[in-house]
Amino acid sequence: MIYYLGMAFAVIFLIFILNLVKKNKLDEKYSIVWIIFSLGILVISIFHDWIMGIALKLGVYYPPIFLLLFAIIIEGIYIVHITIAITKQNKMMIKLTQELAILKEKVEETDEENHDKK
């Protein structure tokens, strides 16, 4: 029963992500990770015996813990990736704000010079 629930969740989540991309609420580059995530859940739900076999070969006797560890590692990597993207955007925003302030100052100086000439 839980495997069917996993399959249903994966399909609904995939449709949800694709709908967000369609409505331009989620960039394609960020949606790829979530699409892979939902397809991974779908594959794990369909081929759950594989996970049990891999976990037992690695010495993990309770396969859900193996899945939890794998999920934590993947999410940690994704969080670092998103943090890097946010850092780049913040630096770009600071640079753009500084450039805008410089341009605004130049425009105001030009307006004052033109106003003084009249």
Backbone hydrogen bonds in HBPLUS format (Angstrom, degrees):
<---DONOR---> <-ACCEPTOR-->    atom                        ^
c    i                          cat <-CA-CA->   ^        H-A-AA   ^      H-
h    n   atom  resd res      DA  || num        DHA   H-A  angle D-A-AA Bond
n    s   type  num  typ     dist DA aas  dist angle  dist       angle   num
A0005-LEU N   A0001-MET O   3.12 MM   4  6.46 151.8  2.20 146.9 155.1     1
A0006-GLY N   A0002-ILE O   2.92 MM   4  6.17 149.6  2.01 141.2 149.4     2
A0007-MET N   A0003-TYR O   2.95 MM   4  6.23 153.5  2.02 143.7 150.5     3
A0008-ALA N   A0004-TYR O   2.92 MM   4  6.15 161.8  1.96 147.5 152.3     4
A0009-PHE N   A0005-LEU O   2.87 MM   4  6.07 161.3  1.91 148.4 153.9     5
A0010-ALA N   A0006-GLY O   2.94 MM   4  6.11 161.1  1.97 147.5 152.6     6
A0011-VAL N   A0007-MET O   3.03 MM   4  6.27 163.1  2.06 152.8 156.5     7
A0012-ILE N   A0008-ALA O   2.95 MM   4  6.10 169.1  1.96 155.2 158.6     8
A0013-PHE N   A0009-PHE O   2.81 MM   4  5.88 161.1  1.84 152.8 158.6     9
A0014-LEU N   A0010-ALA O   2.93 MM   4  6.03 154.7  1.99 143.2 150.3    10
A0015-ILE N   A0011-VAL O   3.00 MM   4  6.24 160.7  2.04 150.2 154.8    11
A0016-PHE N   A0012-ILE O   2.93 MM   4  6.12 155.4  1.99 145.6 152.9    12
A0017-ILE N   A0013-PHE O   2.93 MM   4  6.19 160.8  1.96 152.8 156.6    13
A0018-LEU N   A0014-LEU O   2.99 MM   4  6.18 167.7  2.00 151.8 155.5    14
A0019-ASN N   A0015-ILE O   2.91 MM   4  6.04 147.5  2.02 144.4 153.6    15
A0020-LEU N   A0016-PHE O   3.00 MM   4  6.32 149.7  2.09 145.2 153.3    16
A0021-VAL N   A0017-ILE O   3.02 MM   4  6.35 154.4  2.09 151.2 158.0    17
A0022-LYS N   A0018-LEU O   2.94 MM   4  6.12 155.7  2.00 142.6 149.7    18
A0023-LYS N   A0019-ASN O   3.00 MM   4  6.22 148.4  2.11 145.4 152.9    19
A0025-LYS N   A0020-LEU O   2.89 MM   5  5.16 159.6  1.94 163.4 159.6    20
A0024-ASN N   A0021-VAL O   3.06 MM   3  4.99 160.5  2.10 106.0 110.6    21
A0030-TYR N   A0027-ASP O   3.22 MM   3  5.47 133.5  2.45 100.9 112.3    22
A0031-SER N   A0027-ASP O   3.00 MM   4  6.21 139.9  2.17 144.1 156.3    23
A0031-SER N   A0028-GLU O   3.13 MM   3  4.95 123.0  2.47  90.8 106.0    24
A0032-ILE N   A0028-GLU O   3.21 MM   4  6.37 139.1  2.38 150.7 157.0    25
A0035-ILE N   A0031-SER O   2.83 MM   4  6.06 152.4  1.91 156.9 165.6    26
A0036-ILE N   A0032-ILE O   2.92 MM   4  6.13 163.4  1.94 152.3 156.5    27
A0037-PHE N   A0033-VAL O   2.88 MM   4  6.10 151.5  1.96 142.5 151.3    28
A0038-SER N   A0034-TRP O   2.94 MM   4  6.17 160.5  1.98 145.5 149.3    29
A0039-LEU N   A0035-ILE O   2.90 MM   4  6.13 158.8  1.95 150.8 157.1    30
A0040-GLY N   A0036-ILE O   2.79 MM   4  5.94 148.2  1.89 144.6 154.0    31
A0041-ILE N   A0037-PHE O   2.99 MM   4  6.31 155.3  2.05 148.8 154.7    32
A0042-LEU N   A0038-SER O   2.99 MM   4  6.20 152.8  2.06 141.8 149.6    33
A0043-VAL N   A0039-LEU O   2.88 MM   4  6.15 161.1  1.91 150.2 154.6    34
A0044-ILE N   A0040-GLY O   2.87 MM   4  6.06 165.0  1.89 152.3 156.8    35
A0045-SER N   A0041-ILE O   2.86 MM   4  5.99 151.2  1.94 143.1 151.2    36
A0046-ILE N   A0042-LEU O   2.96 MM   4  6.20 149.4  2.06 145.9 154.2    37
A0047-PHE N   A0043-VAL O   2.78 MM   4  5.86 173.6  1.78 159.2 161.5    38
A0050-TRP N   A0047-PHE O   3.13 MM   3  5.74 143.6  2.26 114.5 122.8    39
A0052-MET N   A0048-HIS O   3.29 MM   4  6.62 160.6  2.33 147.1 152.0    40
A0053-GLY N   A0049-ASP O   2.95 MM   4  6.16 158.7  2.00 148.0 153.7    41
A0054-ILE N   A0050-TRP O   2.83 MM   4  6.10 164.8  1.85 158.7 162.3    42
A0055-ALA N   A0051-ILE O   2.87 MM   4  5.98 165.7  1.89 151.4 155.9    43
A0056-LEU N   A0052-MET O   3.01 MM   4  6.14 160.8  2.04 146.6 151.7    44
A0057-LYS N   A0053-GLY O   3.00 MM   4  6.19 152.0  2.08 145.5 153.2    45
A0058-LEU N   A0054-ILE O   3.04 MM   4  6.27 140.5  2.20 144.7 155.1    46
A0058-LEU N   A0055-ALA O   3.20 MM   3  5.16 127.1  2.50  93.4 106.9    47
A0060-VAL N   A0055-ALA O   2.77 MM   5  4.96 153.5  1.84 158.6 149.8    48
A0059-GLY N   A0056-LEU O   3.12 MM   3  5.00 155.4  2.18  97.6 104.8    49
A0065-ILE N   A0062-TYR O   2.95 MM   3  5.83 144.1  2.08 131.6 139.3    50
A0066-PHE N   A0063-PRO O   2.99 MM   3  5.01 118.0  2.38  98.9 114.6    51
A0067-LEU N   A0063-PRO O   3.04 MM   4  6.44 156.7  2.10 156.3 162.3    52
A0068-LEU N   A0064-PRO O   2.91 MM   4  6.13 153.7  1.98 143.3 150.9    53
A0069-LEU N   A0065-ILE O   2.86 MM   4  6.09 162.5  1.90 152.2 156.2    54
A0070-PHE N   A0066-PHE O   2.97 MM   4  6.16 163.8  1.99 149.4 154.0    55
A0071-ALA N   A0067-LEU O   2.84 MM   4  6.02 158.5  1.89 148.4 154.5    56
A0072-ILE N   A0068-LEU O   2.90 MM   4  6.12 157.3  1.96 150.3 156.3    57
A0073-ILE N   A0069-LEU O   3.01 MM   4  6.26 159.6  2.06 151.1 156.2    58
A0074-ILE N   A0070-PHE O   3.01 MM   4  6.24 165.9  2.03 152.3 156.0    59
A0075-GLU N   A0071-ALA O   2.89 MM   4  6.01 166.3  1.91 151.8 156.0    60
A0076-GLY N   A0072-ILE O   2.91 MM   4  6.00 150.4  2.00 143.1 151.4    61
A0077-ILE N   A0073-ILE O   3.06 MM   4  6.33 158.3  2.11 149.6 154.5    62
A0078-TYR N   A0074-ILE O   2.97 MM   4  6.26 157.5  2.02 148.7 155.4    63
A0079-ILE N   A0075-GLU O   2.85 MM   4  6.04 152.6  1.92 147.4 154.6    64
A0080-VAL N   A0076-GLY O   3.08 MM   4  6.34 156.3  2.14 147.1 152.7    65
A0081-HIS N   A0077-ILE O   3.01 MM   4  6.30 155.6  2.07 146.2 153.2    66
A0082-ILE N   A0078-TYR O   2.90 MM   4  6.18 161.8  1.93 153.2 157.3    67
A0083-THR N   A0079-ILE O   2.89 MM   4  6.04 154.6  1.95 145.9 153.4    68
A0084-ILE N   A0080-VAL O   2.99 MM   4  6.23 152.8  2.06 148.0 154.5    69
A0085-ALA N   A0081-HIS O   3.07 MM   4  6.40 158.1  2.12 147.2 153.0    70
A0086-ILE N   A0082-ILE O   2.89 MM   4  6.15 157.8  1.94 151.9 157.8    71
A0087-THR N   A0083-THR O   2.95 MM   4  6.11 157.1  2.00 145.9 152.2    72
A0088-LYS N   A0084-ILE O   3.00 MM   4  6.28 160.7  2.04 152.0 156.4    73
A0089-GLN N   A0085-ALA O   3.03 MM   4  6.27 159.0  2.07 146.8 152.6    74
A0090-ASN N   A0086-ILE O   2.88 MM   4  6.12 156.5  1.93 151.7 158.0    75
A0091-LYS N   A0087-THR O   3.01 MM   4  6.25 161.0  2.04 151.5 156.0    76
A0092-MET N   A0088-LYS O   2.96 MM   4  6.21 156.0  2.02 147.5 154.4    77
A0093-MET N   A0089-GLN O   2.86 MM   4  6.05 153.7  1.93 147.3 154.7    78
A0094-ILE N   A0090-ASN O   2.96 MM   4  6.21 156.9  2.01 150.3 155.7    79
A0095-LYS N   A0091-LYS O   3.03 MM   4  6.24 163.4  2.06 147.4 151.9    80
A0096-LEU N   A0092-MET O   2.86 MM   4  6.06 161.4  1.89 150.9 156.2    81
A0097-THR N   A0093-MET O   2.90 MM   4  6.04 155.1  1.96 145.9 152.8    82
A0098-GLN N   A0094-ILE O   2.96 MM   4  6.19 157.8  2.01 149.6 155.3    83
A0099-GLU N   A0095-LYS O   2.92 MM   4  6.18 161.7  1.95 151.1 156.2    84
A0100-LEU N   A0096-LEU O   2.86 MM   4  6.00 154.1  1.92 145.5 152.9    85
A0101-ALA N   A0097-THR O   2.97 MM   4  6.17 154.0  2.03 144.8 151.5    86
A0102-ILE N   A0098-GLN O   3.00 MM   4  6.30 156.3  2.06 149.1 155.3    87
A0103-LEU N   A0099-GLU O   2.93 MM   4  6.17 163.7  1.95 149.9 154.3    88
A0104-LYS N   A0100-LEU O   2.82 MM   4  5.97 156.9  1.88 148.3 155.3    89
A0105-GLU N   A0101-ALA O   2.97 MM   4  6.13 154.8  2.03 144.4 150.8    90
A0106-LYS N   A0102-ILE O   3.02 MM   4  6.30 156.2  2.08 148.3 154.7    91
A0107-VAL N   A0103-LEU O   2.93 MM   4  6.17 155.6  1.99 149.6 156.2    92
A0108-GLU N   A0104-LYS O   2.97 MM   4  6.19 159.8  2.01 148.1 153.4    93
A0109-GLU N   A0105-GLU O   2.93 MM   4  6.17 156.0  1.99 147.9 154.5    94
A0110-THR N   A0106-LYS O   2.92 MM   4  6.13 156.7  1.98 145.6 152.0    95
A0111-ASP N   A0107-VAL O   2.87 MM   4  6.10 157.1  1.92 149.8 156.3    96
A0112-GLU N   A0108-GLU O   2.92 MM   4  6.16 155.0  1.99 146.3 152.9    97
A0113-GLU N   A0109-GLU O   2.93 MM   4  6.17 156.7  1.99 147.4 153.8    98
A0114-ASN N   A0110-THR O   2.94 MM   4  6.14 159.7  1.98 149.6 155.1    99
A0115-HIS N   A0111-ASP O   2.85 MM   4  5.97 150.1  1.94 144.1 152.9   100
A0116-ASP N   A0112-GLU O   2.88 MM   4  6.02 153.1  1.95 147.4 154.0   101
A0117-LYS N   A0113-GLU O   3.16 MM   4  6.32 143.5  2.30 140.9 149.5   102
